[in-house]
Amino acid sequence: MTDGARFRLVGQPASTEQFEPIEFVIHVAAPAVTNPFADLQCEATFISPRGQTRTIQGFCDAVDGSVVRLRFCPEGEGRYRYELRCADRAGETAFTGEFTSSPSSRRGFIRLDPDYPRHFRDDTGGHPFLAGKTAWILGASPLWREFLDQCVQQRQNVARFAVGGIDFRSSWFSCHWWGGTPDAPDLTRHNLVQWQQIDRAIRYGAERGLLFEVCLFADTGKTHCGDFPIPHPIMERYWDYTLARLAAYPNVLLWQLFNEYTGHGEYQTAMAAYLRQHDPYGHLVTTSGREVGDIPFPEADWNDLIVPHFCTGSHLDLHDFYRSWALRLRSYGKPVYVDETGRAIDGQGNYDGEHRRKQYWIWAVSGVYCNFHSKGGCYVDLTREPGEEYWPHLVNFWLGTRWYRMQPTDRLVRSWPAGVRGAYALAADDEAVVYLHADDDRVVAPGTLVLDLAEGGWWAYWYDPKTGCTIAVERWADVSAAGQGRGDTGTAGVTSLPDPRRGVSATGPSSGTAGDAERADAGTRGHGGAAQGWAVAVPTFRSDLVLHLTRITR
């Protein structure tokens, strides 16, 4: 049998859409291999409509070596040409062809935003608001599809999963990329059942707007056994396979090197460099810390974002602990994504749903992204935890803002009503969000919030984080230098809370001032205009309340 007869390209694709991965499938008859994952090679060179070239690796997708796949994602529009080569120990075959990439509405890959370096943007200029959920054993759970559907319903748009190293024997699930068994790994081969389920999950998620955070090593006990050499050839083969198989998916958000491991800094640096050199699409790279205060490589050039873990409970103070840590993490100048928060389990004790809701709002109003970590997420089942019911209201609100343009500031809020424990602002020149919270489930009586607003007109509305309801819309037509203005009021939505009072002017009594507590790390007084104390009537509320302000442009 000739090499041309042994290697057969099945159904050469003629067209795709921009940012839609295209797949080439090669069937291999009588493969001349001992280990197909080592002895089969597949590589293609693509030439874009602008003449740019890119080399892509394929991967074996059958334990006997009979199927090889190669995936490529066109980032432009127009006609692409390619040459694809396949080889085993007995010979090589080449294929040539072309396909057309047409315009699409897909958003492309996620990058760091050069204009707002603590945030992200996609290839079309859009800004994703990261609001994720742990999905550790996504590649092994029989409920992966139902779990992702639940994520979509809950407005959770990032699923964080482990490719290997998570072993939940109590549920009879083990997540391992390697061949052999969980306890007797063959690191030269791959567990294709798991890899193929990961493929299905990522494609299914792409259709529903889900991103994926891929953790390469959730544990190193079976893969490294305490040995971290540089270079590490057997692990490089694993990294190559991961890139060949998953990198072409634009909804892969990032590669997380290790879960809760900040040791062997030189090894992590070398691993990150390897991924950057060999990833054709330049996905983000990071790693994660373990304990509170364990901030992984915050100043390392290879680490694109800060990923700390806060497996903490509802007993910790919202202001002194959560707010303080949020501002400290943000001070490194990179995006912060807290991708583990406390679960409702013994040892973490995050049982109070009201407290959890406030935790997540404090992360967000401090300019920090977070993940809803739960036992149901670890096991990828459909169990929900206290506080998860409030998650859609959080995401829906922030998607209605331009959060990525705003900075935490201590200069917007001058004073706040009695009973308010924290009054935190996130602001830009033309937009601001103020989050008020009380201790526990306390009811706060009507009072006054005094803000330093620039002169001009502002739209304002109150938002209830518990129900997701907008509590009337108000137009402050003219905030004057005297701190007074004319209010024109409309309504929007339905609420269980009373409407706020209108037309307040002078600074009324309050029990808190900006000097009473530590505030944020950035911001400018008045947001670009002459600032005066503008007194805003605060309605009675229970537990927490949000004020959203946008400047009226003429």
N, C-alpha and C positions, 0 to 999 in steps of 0.2 A: 504494500500500500504506500503510495507517495505521500509526502508531507502535506501536499495540497488536499489530498483526499482525507487525511487524518484530521486536519483542522478545518472546521466548517463554520463560517460566520452565518448565523441564523437571522434572516430577516433584517438586512441592513436598513436602519432607520433613515427616512428621507427628510423628516422635519421634526421640529420641536418648538418650544417657546422659550423666550429669554428667561433665565433662572429656573428652568425646568430640567432636571437631570435627564440625560439621554443614556440609554444602556445598550451596550453591544454584548451579545451572547455568542460564545464560541463553543461548539461541541467538539470534543476530542475523542476520536475513535482509537482504541488500543493505546492509551497514553503510555509513553516510555518513562515511567517514574517509579521511584521507590517510595518517596513521600511527596505526594502531589503539591503540598503546601510549600515545599522547598524546591522541587524539581521543575515545576511549570513556571514559565515566565510569560507575561503579557504586558505589552507597552504600546502606547499610541502617541503620536505627535499630531496636535491639532493646530491649524493655521486659521486665525480669525479673519473676518472681513477686512480688518486693518493691517493684516500681515503679521500680527503677533503670534508667536508660537508658544505652545505649552505642552509639556510631556506628562502623561498620565499613566499610572500603573494599574493593571488589572489584578484580579484575585481569583483563587480557586474556590468554587462553590459546590464541590461534590467530593465526598471522601475517597472516591476512586479516581479523581482527576478528570472526569468526563465532561465537566462543565466549568468554563472560565467566563467571568464577567468583567466588563470594564465600564466605568461610569464617568461621564463628563458633563459638566454644567456650563452651558454657554452664558457668558455675562454680557454679551452684546447681541445685536440684531444683524441679520444678513446671512451670507453663505459661508459656511465653514468647510474646510477640506481636512482630510485626515489620512494618515498611514498607520495601520495597526499591525503589530507583529506578535506572533505567538510561537513559543518554542518549548520543547521538552528535551530530554537527554538524547533523542534520536534525530532531531531536525527542527526546522523553523519554517513558518509560512507567513507571508505578508498580505495584507488586504488594503486597498485604497478606496476612497469614496468621498462623498460630500453630503451635507445636509443643510437645511435652511432653518435659521432661528428667527421666529416672528415675534412681534411685540406682545407683551403680556402685562397683567396687573400685579404680578408677583413682586415682592419687595426686595429680593436679593439677600445677600449675606449681611450679618450684623458686624459693625465696626465700632471702634472708639470714635466719638464725635470730636473732631479737632477744635470746633468752636466752643463746645461745652464739655470739657475733658472729664467731668465726673459722670458723663452719661454716654449713651450709645445712639447710633443712627444706622439705618440700613442703606443699601446701595441706591435707593431712590430718594434719599433725604428724609425719610420718615424716622420717627423716634419711638422705639418700643419701650413700654413701661413694664419692666420685669416684675412679675407677680407669680411666683412659681409654687411647685409642690414636689416634695421628694417622691420618687417612684423607683426605689432601689432595685427591685427585682423585675423590672419591666420586661426583660428578656426571658423570664422564666414563668411569670404568672399567667394562668389561664384567663384571668380577668383583665388583661391589659387593655382590650378595646373598651370595655365598660368603664374602666378607670379613666381613660383619656376622655371619654364622653363626659364623665362627671367633672373632670378638670375644666372642660369647656363651659359646662353649665355654671361652675363656680367662678368663672372668669380667671382661672389660673392658666397662665399662658406659657410657662416653662416647666417641663418635666425633667427632673434630675435623676439619672439612673446610673447604675454601675455596670460596666462591662464584665468585671470579674471581682471576686473577693468577698461577696456577701453570701453568707451561708445561714439560712434560717431553717434549720432542720426541724424545728417544732412544727413548721408549716409544710415540710417536705419540699421546700424550694431551695435550690442552690444556684447561684449566678456565677458561672465560670466560663470564660472565653476559650480556655484550653481544651485539648483533647484528653482522653483518658477519663478519669473520674475526679470528683472534687478532692478526694484524699490522695489520689495517685495521679497527679497531673502529667500529661505529655505536652510540654510547652512548645514542641515543634509542630503540633497539629492544632486544629480548631474545632470547637463545639458548634457545628453548623446549625443545629436546631435552634440554639440561642441566637446566633448571628442572624438567621433568617427571620426570627420573630422581631428582633430589633429593627431590621429593615422594614417589616410590615408596620411596626408601630410608628417609625419616623415618617413613612409615606402617609399613613393614616392621619398623623398629627399635622402634616403639611397641609392637607386638605381642610383642616379645621383651625389653622392659624397658630398651632403650637410650636414652640421652640424646644430644643433638647440640650441639656447640659450633660455631657458625656464624661463620666469619671472613669479613668483608665485603671486606677488601682484603689479599690475601696479597702483593701487589706493586702499586705505583702508577705504574709506568712507562707503561702504556697508558691509564690512566684520568685521571691528573692531570698528567703530563708536567711535574712541578715546580711546578704552579700549585695553590694551596690557598686559594681565595677564601672569604670569609664574607660573606653566604650563598653557597651553591654550588648553584644551581637544577638543573643537569643531574644532579648527584649526589643531590640530594634526591628526584628522580624515581626513581632507583635504590633509595634507601632506602625510599621509599613502596611500591615494588613488592615489595621483600623483606618488609616488614611485612605487606602484604596477602596475600602468598602463604604465608608461613611462621609468622607470629606466633600463629596459632590452635592450633598444635601444642604441647601442654603439655610434650612431651619435647624441645623446643628449650630447652636449658639457658641459653644466653646468646648475646649478640651480642659478638663480638670485633671491634673497629673495625679494627685493623691487626695484621698479623703482623710482629713484630720491628721495630717502628718507634715511636720515642718523640719524634720531631720534631714540629714544628708543634702545640705544645700548645694554642694558642687554637683551632685548627681541630678538634682532637680533642675539646676541651671543647664546642664548638658542635655537633659531630656527635652526641656523647652526649646533649646537651640535646634535639636534634631527635628522636632515637630515643625518649627518655623521654616527650616530649610527644605523639608520634604512635603509640606502641605501646599498644594497648588493654589488654594483659595485663601490662605492667610487667616484661618479662624483665630479667635481669641484664645489665649492660654492663661491658666491660673492654677492655683492649688489652694487647699483649705486648711485652716487651723482647727485645733481640737478644743482647748479650754477657753473660757472667757479670758480675754487679754492675750490670747495666743494669736497674734496677727501675723499671717504668713508672708514673709518677704515683701513688706510694703513698698520698699524703695527699689526693688530689683527691676531692671529694665525689661526683663522677660515676662514679668508678672503684670498682666494687663489690668487687673482689677483686684480689689481687696475682698476676700471671701472668708470672713470669720464665722465661727459657730457660737451660738448662744443657746445652749440647751439648758435654759434657765426657766424659772417658774413664776407663778402669779404673786409670789410673796415679795418680790423685789420692787423697790420704789420706781415709779414711772419716771419721775423727774431726775432723782439722784443717780439712778442706774441707767435706764434705757435712754433717756435724753442725753445724758452725759456721754455715754459710750457712742451714740450716733454721731455726735459732733467730733469726738476724738477720732473716730474712724474716717470721717470725711476730711479731716485735716491733712491726709496724705495726698490729696489732689487727684485721686483716681476714683472711678466708679466703685461703690461699695454695694455688695450683694450678700446679705446675711442669708445664706442658703440652708441653714439649720437654725430653727428656733425651738424653744422647749415644747415637749409633747405632754399630753395628759397621761403620764405614766409615773410610777413611783421612781424617785431619783431625780426627776425633772420637775414634776408637780405643776405643770401649766394647765390647771383644771378650770380656772375661772375664765369663762368666755368673754365677760365684760372687760377684764383686765387684758386679755389677749387682743381684743379689738383695739384697745388704746395703745398697746405695744406697737402694733402694725401702723397705726396712724402716726405715732411719734417717729418711727423709722422714716415714714414717707415725708412728713413735714420737715424733717431734718435733712432731706435730700438723699435718702438711703433706700435702696431696694431690699425686699425681703421675700422669703419663701415660707409657705405654710408647711411646717414640718409636723408629721403626725405618725402614729403607729400604722394607720391605714395606708399612708404613703410608703412606709418602709416595706410593708408586706404586699403592696399593690392590690389591696382589696377595696371594698366600697365603704369601709368604716369612716365615719366623720367624727370630728372632735369639737369640743366647745369652742365657740368663736368663729368657726368656719362659715357659719351662716351669714356673718357680716362681711365676708371677703368680697362678694360682688359689689357691695356698696362702696367699698374702698376703691376698687379698680375703676368702677364707672365714674366716680367723682374725678379722679386724677386724669383719666383720659379726656375729660372735658376742660383740662387746663393745659398750659404749656409749662409743665413742671420743670422741664430740663433747662429753661431759661432763668429760673428763679434760684435764689440763694437763701439759706437761713440767715436771719437778721435779728438783732436785738434792738433795732432802732425804729421799728414800726409801731410796736405796742408800748404805750406809755403806762397804762393802768388797766385793771380789769375788775370784774365784780367780786364781791365777797363770796367765798366758797369755791373759787376757781383755784385749782392746784397748779396748773401750768397754762401759759398762754404763749404759744409758739407761732412764729411767722416765717413763711417762705415767700420771698418777694423779688420782683423785677421792677423796672421803671413803670410798667403799665399793667401790672397784675400782681396780686398778692393773695395768699391763703393764710388765715389765722385759725389755729386749732386750740380750742378751750377744753380742758378736762378737769373734772373734780375727782376727789378721792372716792374710791369704792363706787357705789351706785347712788351717790348723793344727788339730791335735787337742789339746783342753784336757783335762787330767787331772782327776779328781774333786777338788772343793774346796768352799769355803763361800762363800755369798752372805749378807751381813748386811744386814738390812732394818730400817728404823724403821716397824714396824707398830703401829697402834692396838690397844689391848686388845680382846679379844673373839674370836669365831670367824671363820675364813677358809677358803674353798675355794681350792685351788691346783692348777694342772696345768702341766706342761711341754709345749711345742709345738715340733715340728721344722719350721723354715721350708723345709727341703729336700724333705721328703716330705709335709707336711701332716698328720702323725700326732700324735695326743695321746699323751703319755707318762705314763700313769697320772693318776688324779685323787686328790687328798689333801684330807682335811678336818682343818684345824687347829682343834680344838674349842675351845681356850681359850688364846689368847696372853695371858699374864699380865704384870703389871708387872715380874716378875722376868725376863721374856724367855724363859720356858719354856712349853710347852704339851703337850697330848696329841694325837697324830696318829692319825686313823682313816683308813685308806687303802682306796680302791677302784681299779678299773682301767677304762680306756676306750680303745678303739682298739687298733691293732697298731703296733708300732714296731720299728725296727732298732737302736735305742739301748737300753742297759740302763736298768732302772728306777732312779730316784734313791733314795738312802738316806732313811730315815725317822727321826723322833724326835730330831733334833739339838736342842741347847739352847744352850750357851754359844757365844760368838763365837769361831769357830775361826780358824786362820791364813789369811791371804789376802795377795795382792801388790798390790792396788789399793785406794785409798780415795777418797772423794768429793772430797778436796782435791787429788788428783793431776792433775785435768784440769778444764777448763771444763765447766760443766753448763748446766741449762736456765734459762728466763726466768721461771718461775712455780712456785708450789706451796707447800703448807704442811706443816710437819713433823708426822708422826703422823696426819694425816687425821682429826682430830676427837677424838682420845683420847690418853691417856698413852702416849707412844711409847717403846719400848725396842728395843735391838738384838736382832733375832730371827734366828738363824743357820739358814740353809737349805742342806741338802746339795745340791750341784750334781753331776749325773752327768757322766761322760765325754761329751764331744760334739765334733764336728768343725765348725769354721767359725763357726756361730752357733746360738743357742738362745733360746727365749722362755719367760717365766714369766707366767702370767695368774692374778691374785688377785681374788677377789670376797668381800666381807664377808658373813658369815652374819647374817641378821636374825632376831630372835626375836619 
